[in-house]
């Protein structure tokens, strides 16, 4: 009974500590609106819920769907009626229902998603008989005109792109592609995003957040859950690239099988000092939710770092997405104001003149048309490297298990001895250099003596870490493999020249069990120490990664099926235990029970042998202990 009582006590402490009781209490006192500040699993800011409003308390006669903030008030739309509602920032009804005068909307149709741009309200109806974008004057709520889209288009979502001077919308209700059309209704070449699992419900343009512009998408979560909704972000500065996604729990409402997503809006002038997403979720009750994106203010300067990743929209694979997500997880904390772009073997890179650093991240043995940079792109990078000077060096950081296999191996379609040997200082020696028994890399010139564990069974398999020999002349052995010497086979090689610095890591990001952050930070720090210019980098030593305090972070993703990552930090060496319990307090898994050195760690927990439900994981080390809740949804 002691452990059952302890776990129940931990559950109560968790609920109070995470403000769940106080959120619900506030909602009962003022059922119209609540302001909360809580952390989701992504970062301390992005996706935090700043406000959530009870729509059903204001609008009871019909089901709402869309929401937009005009700068002075919200507009709520009804999906099957020509009816709009004006609502104040403190969530009181100003007026409504308002009928759009002169509307040519089909019968039994209203706006599904809306945009407020150029001083007008714009909306789409998602009807096959309504392939139009409607323009409405909000002073009189009179329809002004329409933009006719191609026949057969059934637009469900809407966002205005001021760079392209066009509107993004879906080509069919719930699915199809996202396509940007100009103000004459003509599709803009290259501005297309293929269908996403969970559908297209609402979209929003973000031209403020660093590294953008971005297009945000509201969608149903996959897998479903009764109190969750989904968001996805795309970089649309060039050919669209899917960046990251989130599954977010919305307090005080329930849907079946999940909260259906509705309209989405991005604004900088709703919450003082914050940039926000405003989303509509359908449940019991319906909610308008305000998510934090970042801090508002003047647009940040253009970053001096270009990040190149394999195009995640083309025949996406588990491996490519896992590599992208691993890199995106740590890069924002290490590099400021970077621009990320997708590429394939035919891509022509943008003008590189303004960039000081390029980070090239490739996925080993990817699809043939995505496997490596084409000859033209490599020529652009080589020419760019040679423009560096001793006072303004260019730097290239290449990451990927097939760097040498692609660019140096005899028989490779991308063999480029200048790229690999002159600039990279490496020659291909062996595939899968560390083997599959406790593989790792060990720091030599950087991260000295530290072992960074690899897994031979990464997400999506395709485990091919190259082993390379070093070419003399400005080169350094950065990491070696655990079963090789420095003179034998290396896992990372650096090259310092008067006008440029190059560092190559011969492993995919997803190969690392928990230490990719350390390897990436140490590599960037080495580049900076040797004259490379990387905006925002202020962590040039791995020793600086030793945490100041014990911490146990929320698992990611959460809910999960069947795997999730548990992250924790310990400021000093000692015995660490990490265990999982069910809601009755029964131990169901012992994950860690060993002495750990100081540092930050990750553990990938697989719940495939457990039933769906709520579980608790508990970390103990010395006098420190902490417990968090996670959800397994199968």
ROKOL-74187 format. One line per 2 residues: number of its first residue (from 1); their letters; for each residue x, y, z of C-alpha. Coordinates in Angstrom, 2 decimals. Example, Ala and Ser with C-alpha at 12.3 -4.5 7.8 and 13.67 -1.06 7.14 Angstrom:
# ROKOL-74187
1) as) 12.30:-4.50:7.80  13.67:-1.06:7.14
END
This chain:
# ROKOL-74187
1) xx) 0.00:0.00:0.00  2.94:2.35:0.59
3) xx) 3.83:2.68:-3.10  0.18:3.08:-4.10
5) xx) -0.18:5.93:-1.62  3.07:7.46:-2.84
7) xx) 1.99:7.38:-6.48  -1.43:8.85:-5.67
9) xx) 0.34:11.59:-3.75  2.61:12.17:-6.75
11) xx) -0.45:12.37:-9.02  -2.08:15.02:-6.82
13) xx) 1.22:16.93:-6.66  1.55:16.71:-10.44
15) xx) -1.95:18.08:-11.01  -1.47:20.96:-8.59
17) xx) 2.05:21.70:-9.78  0.92:21.86:-13.39
19) xx) -1.97:24.19:-12.55  -4.61:21.76:-13.85
21) xx) -6.89:22.27:-10.82  -6.53:26.05:-10.95
23) xx) -7.24:26.13:-14.69  -10.52:24.30:-14.22
25) xx) -11.43:26.41:-11.19  -10.89:29.60:-13.18
27) xx) -13.00:28.17:-15.95  -15.90:27.56:-13.55
29) xx) -15.66:31.06:-12.09  -15.49:32.67:-15.54
31) xx) -16.72:30.11:-18.08  -16.10:32.49:-20.97
33) xx) -12.36:32.80:-20.79  -9.16:31.68:-19.07
35) xx) -5.56:32.87:-19.24  -2.94:30.25:-18.47
37) xx) 0.83:29.89:-18.81  2.06:26.35:-18.98
39) xx) 4.83:24.51:-20.78  4.25:21.98:-23.53
41) xx) 6.84:19.43:-24.59  8.53:21.49:-27.31
43) xx) 10.28:24.48:-25.71  9.67:26.90:-22.88
45) xx) 7.77:29.23:-25.22  6.56:27.76:-28.48
47) xx) 3.09:26.14:-28.26  2.46:27.35:-24.70
49) xx) -1.25:28.10:-24.28  -1.63:31.77:-23.34
51) xx) -5.43:31.96:-23.50  -8.36:29.67:-24.19
53) xx) -11.95:30.83:-24.63  -15.25:28.98:-24.38
55) xx) -17.03:29.63:-27.70  -20.24:27.81:-26.72
57) xx) -20.84:30.32:-23.93  -21.27:33.05:-26.56
59) xx) -22.59:31.18:-29.60  -25.12:28.47:-28.85
61) xx) -27.25:28.31:-31.99  -24.75:26.79:-34.42
63) xx) -21.34:25.15:-34.71  -18.46:27.59:-35.16
65) xx) -15.45:26.86:-37.29  -13.20:29.78:-38.21
67) xx) -11.48:32.50:-36.20  -9.43:35.58:-37.11
69) xx) -8.13:38.57:-35.14  -8.53:41.94:-36.89
71) xx) -6.40:43.92:-34.47  -9.50:45.16:-32.64
73) xx) -11.76:42.13:-32.26  -12.14:38.47:-33.16
75) xx) -14.42:37.31:-35.96  -15.96:33.85:-35.52
77) xx) -17.53:32.08:-38.51  -20.20:29.37:-38.69
79) xx) -19.36:26.57:-41.09  -22.86:26.01:-42.51
81) xx) -24.39:29.49:-42.25  -23.82:32.94:-43.71
83) xx) -23.21:34.23:-40.19  -20.30:35.97:-38.42
85) xx) -19.78:37.07:-34.81  -17.65:39.92:-33.49
87) xx) -16.04:39.18:-30.12  -13.86:41.44:-27.97
89) xx) -10.34:40.60:-26.77  -11.67:39.91:-23.25
91) xx) -14.22:37.53:-24.77  -17.52:39.34:-24.73
93) xx) -19.93:39.33:-27.65  -19.90:42.64:-29.55
95) xx) -22.44:41.69:-32.20  -23.80:38.76:-34.13
97) xx) -24.97:36.84:-35.95  -24.02:39.14:-38.82
99) xx) -25.15:38.25:-42.34  -22.75:39.16:-45.14
101) xx) -24.65:41.49:-47.45  -24.49:40.67:-51.16
103) xx) -22.99:37.26:-50.42  -22.71:34.71:-53.21
105) xx) -21.95:31.86:-50.81  -23.77:28.63:-51.71
107) xx) -26.79:27.74:-49.59  -26.00:26.13:-46.22
109) xx) -22.39:27.29:-46.37  -20.31:29.69:-44.31
111) xx) -16.60:30.41:-43.98  -14.43:27.49:-42.88
113) xx) -11.22:29.48:-42.58  -10.59:33.22:-42.82
115) xx) -7.80:35.74:-43.26  -7.68:39.42:-42.36
117) xx) -5.33:41.13:-44.84  -5.12:44.36:-46.83
119) xx) -7.82:45.81:-44.55  -10.42:43.22:-45.60
121) xx) -11.81:39.91:-44.38  -11.24:36.99:-46.76
123) xx) -12.92:33.61:-46.47  -13.41:30.20:-48.10
125) xx) -16.35:27.82:-47.83  -14.94:24.34:-48.68
127) xx) -17.84:23.58:-51.01  -17.31:21.97:-54.40
129) xx) -19.73:24.56:-55.76  -17.71:27.39:-54.22
131) xx) -14.23:27.42:-55.75  -13.80:31.05:-54.68
133) xx) -12.07:33.27:-52.16  -14.56:35.85:-50.86
135) xx) -13.57:39.45:-50.00  -15.64:41.23:-47.32
137) xx) -15.58:44.84:-46.05  -15.77:44.57:-42.24
139) xx) -17.05:48.17:-41.88  -20.35:47.15:-43.48
141) xx) -19.91:43.35:-43.74  -20.63:43.54:-47.43
143) xx) -19.11:41.22:-50.00  -16.81:43.24:-52.28
145) xx) -15.63:40.67:-54.81  -14.38:37.12:-55.28
147) xx) -11.22:35.46:-56.57  -12.19:32.56:-58.82
149) xx) -9.99:29.49:-58.41  -9.64:26.67:-60.98
151) xx) -12.71:24.51:-61.52  -13.02:21.58:-59.11
153) xx) -11.10:23.30:-56.30  -12.84:22.98:-52.90
155) xx) -10.84:25.35:-50.67  -11.09:24.71:-46.94
157) xx) -8.30:26.86:-45.44  -6.82:30.26:-46.21
159) xx) -3.71:32.36:-45.57  -2.39:35.42:-47.38
161) xx) 1.29:35.36:-48.42  2.52:38.97:-48.86
163) xx) 5.82:37.83:-50.41  4.07:35.93:-53.20
165) xx) 1.07:38.30:-53.15  -1.20:35.29:-53.18
167) xx) -3.41:33.08:-51.05  -2.54:29.60:-49.81
169) xx) -5.48:27.19:-49.74  -6.19:23.48:-50.10
171) xx) -7.21:22.04:-53.43  -9.90:19.80:-51.89
173) xx) -11.78:19.73:-48.63  -9.71:18.01:-45.87
175) xx) -7.01:16.92:-48.33  -5.45:17.43:-51.72
177) xx) -2.47:19.78:-51.74  -1.87:23.20:-50.25
179) xx) -1.36:25.55:-53.19  -0.66:29.28:-53.35
181) xx) -2.75:31.15:-55.94  -2.14:34.72:-57.10
183) xx) -4.83:37.38:-56.81  -6.16:36.32:-60.23
185) xx) -6.66:32.74:-59.06  -3.67:31.31:-60.97
187) xx) -1.51:28.68:-59.25  2.00:29.96:-58.41
189) xx) 4.69:27.56:-59.64  6.67:25.82:-56.89
191) xx) 4.33:27.00:-54.11  2.74:23.67:-53.24
193) xx) 2.68:21.39:-50.18  1.55:17.75:-50.60
195) xx) -1.23:16.33:-48.43  -0.48:15.78:-44.73
197) xx) -1.82:12.99:-42.51  -4.58:14.52:-40.41
199) xx) -5.88:16.78:-43.17  -5.84:20.52:-43.90
201) xx) -8.17:22.45:-41.59  -6.71:25.88:-40.95
203) xx) -3.52:27.65:-42.06  -1.72:30.84:-41.07
205) xx) 1.16:32.84:-42.57  4.01:33.84:-40.24
207) xx) 6.42:36.39:-41.68  7.82:37.47:-38.32
209) xx) 9.52:34.48:-36.68  13.26:34.17:-37.38
211) xx) 14.25:31.90:-40.24  10.88:32.21:-42.02
213) xx) 8.53:32.95:-43.51  6.51:29.99:-42.29
215) xx) 3.10:28.49:-43.01  1.40:26.96:-39.97
217) xx) -1.18:24.19:-40.37  -3.91:23.09:-37.95
219) xx) -4.82:19.43:-38.40  -6.26:16.42:-36.62
221) xx) -3.66:14.55:-34.54  -2.43:11.14:-35.65
223) xx) -3.09:9.01:-33.63  -6.30:10.56:-32.30
225) xx) -6.97:11.50:-28.68  -10.02:13.05:-26.99
227) xx) -8.35:16.28:-25.79  -5.59:16.87:-28.33
229) xx) -5.07:18.81:-31.53  -2.20:19.02:-34.00
231) xx) -0.02:21.76:-35.51  2.58:21.55:-38.30
233) xx) 5.06:24.20:-39.47  6.50:24.63:-42.97
235) xx) 9.30:26.94:-44.08  8.09:28.63:-47.28
237) xx) 11.03:30.95:-47.99  11.65:28.86:-51.11
239) xx) 10.33:25.43:-52.02  8.27:24.50:-48.93
241) xx) 10.01:22.35:-46.29  8.18:20.65:-43.44
243) xx) 10.00:21.56:-40.21  8.25:20.34:-37.08
245) xx) 4.93:19.42:-35.57  3.22:19.31:-32.20
247) xx) 0.38:17.48:-30.50  -1.15:19.79:-27.89
249) xx) -3.55:19.02:-25.05  -6.35:21.61:-24.76
251) xx) -7.74:22.04:-21.22  -11.44:21.90:-20.46
253) xx) -12.81:20.31:-23.64  -13.25:16.82:-25.08
255) xx) -13.85:15.56:-28.62  -14.43:12.17:-30.22
257) xx) -12.12:10.66:-31.33  -10.20:13.95:-30.98
259) xx) -10.72:17.70:-31.01  -11.54:18.60:-34.62
261) xx) -9.33:21.43:-35.84  -10.81:24.58:-37.34
263) xx) -9.47:27.91:-38.54  -6.00:29.24:-37.72
265) xx) -4.53:32.75:-37.59  -1.10:34.27:-36.78
267) xx) -0.89:37.69:-35.12  1.68:39.93:-33.46
269) xx) -0.78:42.35:-31.84  -3.10:40.22:-29.70
271) xx) -0.97:39.49:-26.61  1.48:42.28:-25.70
273) xx) 5.08:41.26:-26.33  4.14:37.94:-27.96
275) xx) 3.61:36.52:-31.41  0.73:34.07:-31.37
277) xx) -1.27:31.48:-33.24  -5.03:31.65:-32.77
279) xx) -6.80:28.35:-33.38  -10.35:27.04:-33.28
281) xx) -10.96:23.51:-31.92  -14.31:21.75:-31.99
283) xx) -15.19:19.77:-28.90  -17.46:19.92:-25.88
285) xx) -17.28:22.88:-25.60  -15.72:24.52:-28.66
287) xx) -12.62:26.57:-27.83  -10.60:29.40:-29.32
289) xx) -7.01:28.80:-28.19  -4.10:31.28:-28.29
291) xx) -0.68:29.60:-28.57  2.63:31.38:-28.00
293) xx) 5.05:31.37:-30.93  7.68:33.81:-29.64
295) xx) 8.40:37.37:-28.64  7.13:40.18:-30.80
297) xx) 9.22:43.16:-31.86  11.17:44.33:-34.89
299) xx) 11.90:41.62:-37.48  15.21:39.91:-36.67
301) xx) 18.16:40.39:-38.99  18.70:37.85:-41.73
303) xx) 20.76:34.99:-40.36  24.27:34.31:-41.57
305) xx) 23.79:30.53:-41.43  22.12:28.45:-44.15
307) xx) 20.85:25.00:-43.12  20.31:22.48:-45.93
309) xx) 18.25:19.34:-45.33  16.87:16.67:-47.65
311) xx) 13.49:17.70:-49.04  11.03:16.20:-46.54
313) xx) 8.06:16.71:-48.86  9.30:14.35:-51.58
315) xx) 8.40:10.73:-50.85  9.08:11.30:-47.17
317) xx) 10.73:8.55:-45.19  10.96:7.77:-41.49
319) xx) 14.74:8.20:-41.64  14.66:11.65:-43.24
321) xx) 12.06:12.96:-40.82  13.92:11.56:-37.80
323) xx) 17.17:13.23:-38.92  15.40:16.53:-39.55
325) xx) 13.61:16.44:-36.20  16.80:15.56:-34.30
327) xx) 18.66:18.48:-35.87  15.74:20.89:-35.33
329) xx) 15.50:19.86:-31.70  18.94:21.27:-30.81
331) xx) 19.82:23.78:-33.50  17.70:26.71:-32.19
333) xx) 19.58:26.68:-28.88  22.99:26.78:-30.60
335) xx) 22.57:28.98:-33.68  20.69:32.26:-34.05
337) xx) 18.86:33.60:-37.12  19.48:30.72:-39.49
339) xx) 17.63:29.97:-42.72  16.59:26.39:-43.49
341) xx) 16.00:25.06:-47.02  15.25:21.66:-48.50
343) xx) 17.15:20.23:-51.44  17.41:17.27:-53.77
345) xx) 20.06:16.27:-56.32  18.73:18.80:-58.85
347) xx) 18.46:21.82:-56.55  20.18:25.07:-57.48
349) xx) 21.14:26.79:-54.24  20.25:30.44:-53.60
351) xx) 22.83:33.21:-53.71  25.31:32.26:-50.96
353) xx) 27.02:35.66:-50.75  25.36:36.76:-47.49
355) xx) 26.04:33.51:-45.62  29.08:32.87:-43.44
357) xx) 28.18:29.28:-42.53  26.40:26.37:-44.23
359) xx) 25.19:23.35:-42.24  24.55:20.44:-44.60
361) xx) 22.53:17.59:-43.11  22.02:14.49:-45.25
363) xx) 20.29:11.16:-44.63  22.25:7.99:-45.38
365) xx) 21.15:5.92:-48.38  18.14:8.12:-49.04
367) xx) 16.03:7.92:-52.21  18.19:8.25:-55.33
369) xx) 16.99:11.74:-56.23  17.64:13.00:-52.70
371) xx) 20.82:11.19:-51.76  23.34:13.98:-52.28
373) xx) 23.98:17.50:-53.53  24.11:17.75:-57.31
375) xx) 27.27:18.82:-59.12  25.96:22.35:-59.59
377) xx) 25.18:22.83:-55.89  28.58:21.42:-54.91
379) xx) 30.25:23.85:-57.29  28.34:26.71:-55.68
381) xx) 29.55:25.70:-52.22  33.17:25.21:-53.31
383) xx) 33.23:28.62:-54.99  31.63:30.19:-51.92
385) xx) 34.21:28.62:-49.56  37.01:30.15:-51.60
387) xx) 35.56:33.65:-51.12  36.45:33.54:-47.42
389) xx) 39.32:35.52:-45.98  41.36:35.29:-42.80
391) xx) 39.22:38.05:-41.31  35.90:36.68:-42.57
393) xx) 36.08:32.92:-42.91  33.44:30.74:-44.52
395) xx) 32.54:27.52:-42.70  30.86:24.29:-43.79
397) xx) 29.53:21.71:-41.33  28.50:18.47:-43.09
399) xx) 26.52:15.83:-41.21  25.50:12.42:-42.54
401) xx) 26.38:8.74:-42.50  27.05:8.67:-46.24
403) xx) 29.15:11.82:-46.67  32.22:9.86:-47.73
405) xx) 30.24:7.07:-49.39  28.58:9.64:-51.66
407) xx) 31.37:12.13:-52.30  34.55:10.01:-52.23
409) xx) 33.76:6.36:-52.90  34.80:4.98:-56.29
411) xx) 31.65:4.28:-58.27  29.47:6.85:-56.57
413) xx) 27.44:9.08:-58.90  28.42:12.09:-56.79
415) xx) 32.14:11.34:-56.38  33.88:14.71:-56.09
417) xx) 37.50:14.55:-54.95  37.79:18.32:-54.65
419) xx) 34.72:18.49:-52.40  35.76:15.50:-50.25
421) xx) 39.56:15.53:-50.23  40.56:19.17:-50.82
423) xx) 37.86:20.75:-48.68  36.79:17.86:-46.42
425) xx) 40.23:16.22:-46.00  38.76:12.71:-45.92
427) xx) 38.88:9.53:-48.00  36.26:6.82:-47.79
429) xx) 37.49:3.67:-46.08  34.65:1.50:-44.79
431) xx) 30.87:1.46:-44.35  29.45:0.86:-40.86
433) xx) 32.81:1.53:-39.26  31.84:1.13:-35.57
435) xx) 29.87:-2.10:-36.08  26.68:-2.90:-34.21
437) xx) 28.04:-3.90:-30.78  27.93:-0.89:-28.42
439) xx) 28.87:1.54:-31.21  30.08:5.03:-30.30
441) xx) 32.37:7.88:-31.24  35.01:9.25:-28.88
443) xx) 36.17:12.86:-28.81  39.75:13.53:-29.94
445) xx) 40.49:17.17:-30.87  37.09:18.21:-29.51
447) xx) 34.94:16.79:-26.71  38.18:15.06:-25.71
449) xx) 37.82:11.61:-24.19  34.01:11.68:-24.04
451) xx) 32.15:8.71:-25.48  29.01:9.53:-27.46
453) xx) 26.86:6.43:-27.90  25.30:5.42:-31.23
455) xx) 22.48:2.99:-31.90  22.68:0.44:-34.71
457) xx) 18.86:0.39:-34.83  17.92:4.05:-35.40
459) xx) 14.41:5.11:-36.50  13.84:3.75:-39.99
461) xx) 17.03:1.60:-39.87  19.60:2.44:-42.64
463) xx) 22.55:2.46:-40.23  25.66:3.31:-42.29
465) xx) 28.19:5.49:-40.39  31.18:5.98:-42.68
467) xx) 34.72:5.34:-41.53  37.33:7.60:-43.12
469) xx) 41.05:8.21:-43.31  42.38:11.74:-42.80
471) xx) 44.37:13.70:-45.39  47.18:15.85:-44.02
473) xx) 47.37:19.61:-44.40  45.35:21.67:-41.94
475) xx) 43.23:18.69:-40.87  42.29:17.42:-37.41
477) xx) 40.77:14.20:-36.10  37.65:15.42:-34.29
479) xx) 36.14:12.04:-33.30  37.24:8.42:-33.67
481) xx) 35.15:5.25:-33.42  35.30:3.13:-30.26
483) xx) 36.95:0.20:-32.01  39.50:2.16:-34.05
485) xx) 42.54:4.37:-33.48  43.08:7.93:-34.66
487) xx) 45.46:6.63:-37.33  42.94:4.04:-38.43
489) xx) 39.29:5.03:-39.02  37.68:8.31:-37.97
491) xx) 34.11:9.36:-37.27  34.60:13.10:-37.78
493) xx) 37.30:15.21:-39.48  38.00:18.94:-39.50
495) xx) 39.95:21.17:-41.88  41.21:24.69:-41.10
497) xx) 42.48:26.88:-43.93  43.24:30.65:-44.13
499) xx) 39.83:31.47:-45.64  37.54:28.66:-44.53
501) xx) 36.79:25.93:-41.98  35.16:22.56:-42.76
503) xx) 33.94:19.94:-40.28  32.38:16.63:-41.34
505) xx) 30.47:14.23:-39.06  30.09:10.78:-40.65
507) xx) 26.88:9.81:-38.82  23.23:10.74:-39.25
509) xx) 21.76:12.79:-36.36  19.29:9.99:-35.51
511) xx) 22.15:7.52:-34.93  22.97:9.14:-31.59
513) xx) 21.31:7.63:-28.53  21.26:10.88:-26.54
515) xx) 24.41:12.85:-27.32  23.83:14.57:-30.65
517) xx) 23.44:17.91:-28.87  26.89:17.51:-27.33
519) xx) 28.47:16.53:-30.65  26.77:19.36:-32.53
521) xx) 27.73:21.93:-29.90  31.33:20.74:-29.75
523) xx) 31.60:20.83:-33.55  30.12:24.31:-33.83
525) xx) 32.37:25.46:-31.01  35.43:24.12:-32.85
527) xx) 34.38:25.94:-36.02  33.94:29.22:-34.13
529) xx) 37.25:28.75:-32.28  38.98:28.44:-35.66
531) xx) 37.51:31.60:-37.15  34.07:30.52:-38.33
533) xx) 31.26:33.07:-37.94  27.99:31.69:-36.57
535) xx) 25.34:34.14:-35.35  24.12:33.63:-31.82
537) xx) 26.52:30.85:-30.82  27.60:31.36:-27.22
539) xx) 28.35:27.83:-26.08  31.77:26.96:-27.51
541) xx) 32.73:24.31:-25.00  31.16:20.98:-24.13
543) xx) 32.08:21.65:-20.50  29.50:24.43:-20.61
545) xx) 26.87:21.75:-21.26  27.16:20.46:-17.70
547) xx) 23.76:21.40:-16.23  23.47:23.60:-13.17
549) xx) 20.59:21.62:-11.64  18.85:18.27:-11.69
551) xx) 15.91:18.21:-14.06  13.42:15.76:-15.54
553) xx) 11.69:16.95:-18.69  8.31:16.10:-20.13
555) xx) 8.54:13.15:-22.49  8.33:13.82:-26.23
557) xx) 6.08:13.06:-27.99  3.23:12.92:-25.51
559) xx) 0.83:11.19:-26.09  2.95:8.51:-27.77
561) xx) 2.66:5.19:-29.58  4.70:3.15:-28.91
563) xx) 7.98:5.08:-28.35  8.81:8.33:-26.61
565) xx) 11.96:10.10:-25.42  12.55:10.95:-21.76
567) xx) 15.20:13.63:-21.17  16.92:14.43:-17.90
569) xx) 19.96:16.29:-16.58  22.24:15.65:-13.59
571) xx) 24.83:18.22:-12.43  27.08:15.67:-10.73
573) xx) 27.98:12.01:-11.06  25.98:9.48:-9.10
575) xx) 23.57:6.56:-9.12  20.57:7.29:-11.35
577) xx) 17.32:5.32:-11.47  14.50:5.90:-13.93
579) xx) 11.37:3.80:-13.52  7.86:3.68:-14.97
581) xx) 4.69:3.07:-12.92  1.04:2.54:-13.77
583) xx) -1.78:4.54:-12.14  -1.98:2.03:-9.26
585) xx) 1.64:2.58:-8.38  2.89:-0.73:-9.76
587) xx) 6.35:-0.62:-11.30  6.05:-1.69:-14.94
589) xx) 9.56:-0.89:-16.20  13.00:-0.15:-14.80
591) xx) 14.78:1.89:-17.47  18.00:3.04:-15.78
593) xx) 19.77:1.83:-12.65  23.42:2.78:-12.96
595) xx) 26.04:5.42:-12.16  26.01:8.34:-14.64
597) xx) 28.48:11.17:-15.06  27.20:14.76:-15.03
599) xx) 25.41:15.82:-18.19  22.16:15.76:-20.10
601) xx) 20.71:12.45:-21.26  17.85:11.00:-23.25
603) xx) 16.22:7.60:-22.95  13.98:6.18:-25.67
605) xx) 11.18:4.31:-23.91  9.21:1.71:-25.87
607) xx) 5.75:0.95:-24.48  4.78:-1.69:-27.04
609) xx) 4.26:-4.29:-24.30  1.96:-2.01:-22.27
611) xx) -1.73:-1.19:-22.61  -3.02:2.25:-23.51
613) xx) -3.35:4.52:-20.52  -1.69:6.94:-18.12
615) xx) 1.75:6.13:-16.76  4.23:7.92:-14.50
617) xx) 7.99:8.00:-14.84  10.21:8.83:-11.88
619) xx) 13.87:9.92:-11.78  15.96:9.59:-8.63
621) xx) 19.60:10.57:-8.07  21.07:11.45:-4.69
623) xx) 18.55:13.61:-2.84  16.75:14.54:-6.07
625) xx) 13.53:12.95:-7.29  10.86:14.03:-9.75
627) xx) 7.87:12.40:-11.39  5.99:13.21:-14.57
629) xx) 2.94:11.83:-16.33  2.79:10.42:-19.85
631) xx) 0.02:9.02:-22.06  0.29:5.86:-24.16
633) xx) -2.37:5.86:-26.90  -2.50:2.80:-29.15
END
